[in-house]
Amino acid sequence: MTSMRARAASPTARLVKNPAVSPLFVARLFSSAGVGFGQVALLWGVKGLGYSPGAISIVLACKAAPALLILAGGIIGDRFKRHHVLAAAEILACLTWSALGICFLVGNAPLPLLCALALLSGIATALFLPTIRSVIADLLDDGDRQTGNALISKADSAGLLIGLSSSGLVITLVGPGWAAGAKGLLCAISALLITRLRTERRQSGRSRAFADLRTGWRHFTGHRWVWVMTLQFTVVIIAVACFTEIIGPLHLSRRNGGAGAWGIIAACEALGALIGAFAGARWKPRRPVLVATMLPASAAIPMVFLGGGARWELVAAAMLIPGMCQAVYYVFWTTELQKTFPGEALARVNSWGIVGSFSLTPIALLLAGPMVETIGTRAAAFGVGAGVVAATALALSVVASSQPALRTGVESPVKLVGSL
């Protein structure tokens, strides 16, 4: 039994010890911890400056606004060395969040300045996201990519757990300015670690940006399951953004709990994601795409709990479930994309996959603040939860009939639980 477990763990241990890829996993741990600090610090920092929910919505919408730059980020991620792109994005995030921390510490910042800094943070994200989902294809062979993607998911989840569980306490004790500054510092550490990676340029010649976009679009639309799941993903991400950025924090700020309670709720999602990352590394279903299509429905569970007036402790417990499901989803989705598309087009395919949600999220966030003021947080939570369930049902009906079974190994989740 012990030798079997050792053999099962060997691929993960081998990648963790591999100097060609291990700096990436450590960098994701630090950077994701920073995301946890920033997620809680921004809303409470802007709220602490005396701004209304409507103004908070504007700042958060600016942070999500650089949507079309996701496509540019995909082009850049395919044209240049991907570890250079990732490091540049982290440096920009470091400077932006350090400036936000100063604003919160001073205690007096005009709304246009906060919006401008939030916009720069969104630009860093637009550069980062398509590339981080593609860089594993540069660093690992086909046989190791699912394990590598799972390790990234584990590092992301562990970092978020640390950041989110600490951020509420930091904000309560010393204020959101220090939490925002912590994110800036952690992004700087991540950038230094990423510079230790070595990736090659995927494109050898010069090409036009629009030609690159068209090529990526042809790859993206050439597989029905890809664009159907992307539409589902768009609806789910918009709903989750409204819930985690506006509805949930405002609900807790108006009742018992506050920043500390919301930090614990968000940390529970990260804890669930850490557990789910282990499942994503080991579970090899026959139809991974179909399984991945079903998983986002779990995001509606904490929304329904909050809408039903449950105590924040129950909402925190409910957040474990979508956390686990989102980690498994990430591993299956990224691995299937890496199997399906050529490496030189991966960043552009990923950019087309997320541009829709990033385009519409700013609009949704702008509407979420006034919506909460009009109908209340509980009704708003029910509304976004219903959107998640409807989108998943529609996507599942299409993918189930169009995506063939991929015979890749163990199907039963019962066997998976036994192996853990």
C-alpha positions in Angstrom: 0.0 0.0 0.0 2.8 2.4 0.9 4.7 1.7 -2.3 1.5 2.3 -4.3 1.0 5.6 -2.7 4.6 6.6 -3.3 4.3 5.7 -7.0 1.0 7.7 -7.2 2.7 10.8 -5.6 5.9 10.6 -7.7 4.8 12.7 -10.7 3.8 15.6 -8.4 7.0 15.2 -6.3 9.1 15.1 -9.5 7.6 18.3 -10.8 7.9 20.1 -7.5 11.7 19.3 -7.5 12.2 20.2 -11.2 14.0 23.6 -11.2 12.7 24.3 -14.7 9.1 24.6 -13.4 9.1 24.7 -9.6 9.6 28.6 -9.5 6.2 28.9 -11.2 4.4 27.0 -8.5 6.1 29.1 -5.7 5.3 32.3 -7.6 1.7 31.3 -7.9 1.6 30.8 -4.1 2.8 34.3 -3.4 0.8 36.0 -6.1 -2.5 34.2 -5.1 -1.9 35.2 -1.5 -1.7 38.8 -2.8 -5.0 38.3 -4.7 -6.6 37.3 -1.4 -5.4 40.4 0.3 -6.5 42.6 -2.6 -9.9 41.1 -3.0 -10.9 42.1 0.5 -8.8 45.3 0.7 -10.2 47.1 -2.3 -13.9 47.1 -1.3 -13.2 47.9 2.3 -10.6 50.5 1.4 -13.0 52.3 -0.9 -15.8 52.0 1.6 -13.5 53.3 4.4 -12.9 56.4 2.3 -16.7 57.2 2.6 -17.9 56.2 -0.8 -21.4 54.8 -1.5 -22.2 51.4 -3.0 -22.7 53.1 -6.3 -19.2 54.6 -6.2 -17.7 51.3 -5.1 -19.4 49.7 -8.1 -17.7 52.2 -10.4 -14.2 51.4 -9.0 -14.7 47.7 -9.2 -16.1 48.1 -12.8 -12.9 50.0 -13.7 -10.8 47.1 -12.3 -12.7 44.7 -14.6 -12.9 47.2 -17.6 -9.8 46.4 -19.7 -11.8 43.5 -21.3 -10.7 43.8 -24.9 -7.1 43.9 -23.7 -7.5 40.3 -22.9 -7.3 39.7 -26.6 -4.1 41.8 -26.8 -2.8 39.8 -23.9 -3.4 36.6 -25.8 -1.4 38.0 -28.8 1.4 39.1 -26.5 1.5 35.8 -24.8 1.9 34.0 -28.1 4.4 36.4 -29.6 6.8 36.9 -26.7 8.4 34.7 -24.1 5.6 33.8 -21.7 7.6 34.1 -18.5 8.6 37.7 -19.5 4.9 38.6 -20.0 4.0 37.1 -16.7 6.8 39.0 -14.9 5.8 42.3 -16.5 2.2 41.9 -15.4 3.2 41.2 -11.9 5.4 44.3 -11.8 2.6 46.4 -13.0 0.3 44.9 -10.3 3.0 45.6 -7.7 3.1 49.3 -8.5 -0.6 49.7 -8.8 -1.5 48.1 -5.5 1.3 49.8 -3.7 -0.3 53.1 -4.8 -3.7 52.0 -3.7 -2.3 51.1 -0.3 -0.9 54.6 0.0 -4.3 56.1 -0.9 -6.0 54.0 1.8 -3.4 54.9 4.4 -3.7 58.6 3.7 -7.4 58.3 4.0 -8.3 60.8 1.3 -8.3 59.9 -2.4 -10.4 61.3 -5.2 -12.6 58.8 -7.0 -10.9 59.4 -10.5 -7.6 58.4 -9.0 -9.0 55.2 -7.5 -10.6 54.4 -10.8 -7.4 55.0 -12.7 -5.5 52.7 -10.3 -8.2 50.0 -10.6 -8.0 50.3 -14.4 -4.2 49.6 -14.2 -4.8 46.6 -12.1 -7.2 45.3 -14.7 -4.6 45.8 -17.4 -2.2 43.7 -15.4 -4.8 41.0 -15.2 -5.5 41.2 -18.9 -1.8 40.5 -19.6 -1.6 37.8 -17.1 -4.6 35.5 -17.5 -4.2 34.2 -21.1 -0.5 33.6 -20.5 -0.7 31.8 -17.2 -3.1 29.3 -18.7 -0.7 28.6 -21.5 2.7 28.6 -19.9 2.5 25.0 -18.8 2.5 23.9 -22.4 6.0 25.6 -22.7 7.4 24.0 -19.6 6.0 20.4 -19.6 5.4 17.6 -22.0 1.9 16.3 -22.7 2.1 13.5 -20.1 2.9 15.9 -17.3 0.5 18.8 -18.1 -2.5 17.6 -16.1 -0.3 17.2 -13.0 1.3 20.6 -13.7 -2.1 22.3 -14.1 -3.2 20.7 -10.9 -0.1 21.9 -9.1 -0.8 25.5 -10.3 -4.4 25.1 -9.0 -3.1 23.8 -5.6 -0.7 26.8 -5.3 -3.4 29.2 -6.3 -5.8 27.8 -3.8 -3.3 27.6 -1.0 -2.2 31.2 -1.6 -5.8 32.4 -1.7 -6.5 30.6 1.5 -3.6 32.3 3.2 -4.4 35.8 1.8 -8.1 35.7 2.4 -7.9 34.2 5.9 -5.3 36.8 6.8 -6.7 39.9 5.1 -9.8 40.2 7.3 -7.6 40.2 10.4 -5.1 42.7 8.9 -7.9 45.0 7.8 -9.6 44.8 11.2 -6.3 45.5 13.1 -4.4 47.9 10.9 -6.7 48.9 8.0 -7.0 48.1 4.3 -4.0 50.2 3.3 -1.6 47.6 4.7 -3.5 44.8 3.1 -3.3 46.5 -0.3 0.4 47.1 0.3 0.9 43.4 1.1 -0.5 42.5 -2.3 2.0 44.8 -4.0 4.9 43.2 -2.1 3.7 39.7 -2.9 3.4 40.5 -6.6 7.0 41.8 -6.5 8.2 38.5 -5.0 6.2 36.6 -7.7 7.8 38.6 -10.5 11.3 37.8 -9.2 10.5 34.1 -9.1 9.0 34.0 -12.6 12.2 35.5 -14.0 13.9 32.2 -13.1 11.8 30.4 -15.7 12.9 29.8 -19.3 10.4 29.8 -22.1 10.9 30.2 -25.8 9.1 32.4 -28.3 6.4 30.4 -30.0 6.2 32.6 -33.1 9.4 33.0 -35.2 8.3 35.6 -37.7 6.3 38.8 -37.7 2.6 38.8 -38.2 -0.2 41.3 -38.0 -2.3 41.6 -34.9 -5.6 41.1 -36.7 -4.3 38.1 -38.5 -3.2 36.6 -35.1 -6.7 37.3 -33.7 -8.4 35.7 -36.7 -6.2 32.6 -36.4 -7.1 32.3 -32.7 -10.8 32.8 -33.5 -10.7 30.0 -36.1 -9.2 27.7 -33.5 -11.7 28.8 -30.8 -14.8 28.4 -32.9 -13.7 25.2 -34.6 -14.8 23.1 -31.5 -18.4 23.5 -30.4 -17.8 22.4 -26.8 -15.2 25.2 -26.4 -17.5 28.1 -27.3 -20.6 26.7 -25.6 -18.7 26.2 -22.3 -17.2 29.7 -22.8 -20.8 31.2 -22.9 -21.6 29.3 -19.8 -18.4 30.4 -18.2 -19.2 34.0 -19.0 -22.6 33.9 -17.2 -21.1 32.1 -14.2 -18.2 34.5 -13.9 -20.4 37.5 -14.0 -22.7 36.1 -11.4 -19.8 35.1 -9.1 -18.2 38.5 -9.6 -21.4 40.3 -8.5 -21.8 38.0 -5.5 -18.2 38.1 -4.3 -17.4 41.7 -5.1 -20.6 43.5 -4.3 -23.5 41.4 -2.9 -21.7 39.3 -0.3 -19.4 42.0 1.2 -22.2 44.5 1.4 -24.5 41.9 3.0 -21.9 41.2 5.7 -21.0 44.9 6.2 -24.7 45.7 7.0 -25.1 42.9 9.5 -22.9 41.0 11.9 -19.6 39.8 10.6 -18.0 42.6 8.6 -14.6 42.3 6.9 -13.4 39.5 9.1 -16.4 37.3 8.4 -16.2 37.9 4.7 -12.5 37.1 4.7 -13.4 33.7 6.3 -16.1 33.1 3.8 -13.8 33.8 0.9 -11.1 31.7 2.5 -13.4 28.7 2.7 -13.8 28.9 -1.1 -10.0 28.8 -1.4 -9.8 25.9 1.1 -12.3 24.0 -1.0 -10.2 24.8 -4.1 -7.1 23.4 -2.5 -9.0 20.1 -1.8 -10.4 20.1 -5.3 -6.9 20.5 -6.8 -5.9 17.1 -5.4 -9.0 15.6 -7.0 -8.2 17.3 -10.3 -4.7 15.7 -10.3 -6.0 12.2 -9.8 -9.4 11.9 -11.3 -9.4 11.0 -15.0 -13.0 10.7 -16.2 -13.9 9.3 -19.5 -15.7 12.5 -20.5 -13.8 15.3 -18.7 -15.4 18.0 -20.8 -18.9 16.8 -19.8 -17.9 16.6 -16.1 -16.4 20.1 -16.3 -19.6 21.5 -17.8 -21.6 20.3 -14.7 -19.3 21.7 -12.1 -20.0 25.4 -12.3 -23.6 24.9 -11.1 -22.1 24.5 -7.6 -21.5 28.3 -7.5 -25.2 28.8 -6.9 -25.1 27.0 -3.5 -23.7 29.8 -1.3 -25.8 32.4 -3.2 -29.0 30.5 -2.3 -27.8 30.2 1.3 -27.2 33.9 1.6 -30.5 34.7 -0.2 -32.3 32.5 2.2 -30.9 34.5 5.2 -28.5 31.8 6.5 -25.9 32.9 9.0 -22.5 33.7 7.6 -21.0 30.6 9.1 -23.3 28.5 7.0 -22.5 30.5 3.9 -18.8 29.9 4.6 -19.4 26.2 4.8 -21.3 26.3 1.6 -18.4 28.1 -0.2 -16.3 24.9 0.2 -18.3 23.2 -2.5 -17.9 25.6 -5.4 -14.3 26.0 -4.3 -13.7 22.3 -4.8 -15.6 22.2 -8.1 -13.8 25.3 -9.6 -10.4 23.7 -9.0 -11.4 20.5 -10.7 -12.9 22.6 -13.5 -9.7 24.5 -14.0 -7.6 21.4 -14.3 -9.9 19.6 -16.8 -10.5 22.8 -18.9 -6.9 23.9 -19.2 -5.7 20.3 -19.8 -8.3 19.7 -22.6 -7.4 23.0 -24.3 -3.7 22.1 -24.2 -4.5 18.7 -25.7 -6.8 20.2 -28.4 -4.9 23.3 -29.7 -1.3 23.9 -30.9 1.0 25.5 -28.3 1.7 28.5 -30.5 -2.1 29.5 -30.4 -2.9 28.6 -26.8 -2.8 32.1 -25.3 -5.0 33.5 -28.1 -7.5 30.7 -27.6 -7.6 31.3 -23.9 -8.0 35.0 -24.5 -11.1 34.4 -26.7 -12.3 32.1 -23.9 -12.3 34.8 -21.2 -12.9 38.0 -23.1 -16.7 37.7 -23.0 -16.8 37.5 -19.2 -14.3 40.4 -18.8 -16.3 42.5 -21.3 -19.6 42.1 -19.5 -18.4 42.0 -15.9 -17.8 45.8 -15.6 -21.4 46.4 -16.8 -22.7 43.9 -14.3 -20.7 45.4 -11.5 -22.0 48.9 -12.4 -25.5 47.6 -12.1 -24.9 45.4 -9.0 -24.5 48.3 -6.6 -27.8 50.1 -7.6 -29.5 46.7 -7.7 -28.5 45.9 -4.2 -29.7 49.3 -3.0 -33.1 48.7 -4.8 -34.0 45.1 -4.0 -31.6 44.2 -1.2 -28.7 41.8 -1.0 -30.8 38.6 -0.4 -32.9 39.1 -3.5 -29.9 39.9 -5.6 -28.1 36.7 -4.4 -31.1 34.6 -5.4 -31.1 36.3 -8.9 -27.4 35.6 -9.7 -27.8 32.1 -8.4 -30.7 31.4 -10.8 -28.5 32.7 -13.6 -25.8 30.2 -12.8 -28.2 27.2 -12.8 -29.9 28.2 -16.0 -26.6 28.7 -17.9 -25.3 25.3 -16.7 -28.5 23.5 -17.7 -28.3 25.0 -21.2 -24.6 24.2 -21.7 -25.0 20.7 -20.4 -27.8 19.9 -22.9 -25.5 21.0 -25.8 -22.2 19.5 -24.6 -23.8 16.1 -23.7 -25.0 15.6 -27.2 -21.9 17.0 -29.1 -18.8 16.0 -27.1 -17.6 12.4 -27.6 -16.4 10.3 -24.7 -12.6 10.6 -24.2 -11.4 7.3 -22.8 -8.7 8.4 -20.5 -8.9 6.2 -17.5 -10.7 6.0 -14.1 -14.3 7.2 -14.1 -15.6 6.6 -10.7 -15.4 9.4 -8.1 -15.7 6.7 -5.4 -12.3 5.3 -6.5 -10.9 8.8 -6.4 -12.0 9.4 -2.8 -10.5 6.1 -1.8 -7.1 7.0 -3.4 -7.1 10.3 -1.4 
